[in-house]
Amino acid sequence: MSSLRKIGFVAAGLLFALSACSKSTTSSSSSTGTAPQSSAAASPAGSPMAATSPAAAANTAGASVYNTNCASCHQATGEGVAGAFPPLAGNPTVTGNATKVIHIVKYGLKGAITVKGKSYNGMMPPWGSTLSNADIAAVISYVRSSWGNAASPVTVADVKAVAK
């Protein structure tokens, strides 16, 4: 079989797996009418999406939650949108004290902030009522280790410990 044909089969398999993952279980609807998706469904062993280690599984889960619920504002690159949505890449709040970023994701954020010398005055919705603690831990861990960020992962226990 030609290598081009093999690549086509692999690409088709990945697209199928990604399509199936994006249609996994959904959490309750948010006030905007969109339903955030949970990463609770695991990929079957042997599939192209199957993780090879717990860390890889957590990163895959975090990426899935991020792409479904966060990328529309903060962008797939984590660079945000100037003046509207702050960047997560190179953001000291994201890579600093985990408690602060957990609080922001769980309970939202309103008001003016400055990130990398630029001002933002918007509203981050609270995700604590629509995403599980496991999903929040996974997505924060993903963000803290993506786009050049190099901060420690967050556990479900860390997320549970942060109260309003």
Beta strands, then each sheet from edge to edge (+ up, - down):
strand 1: 109-115
strand 2: 118-124
sheet 1: 1+ 2-
end
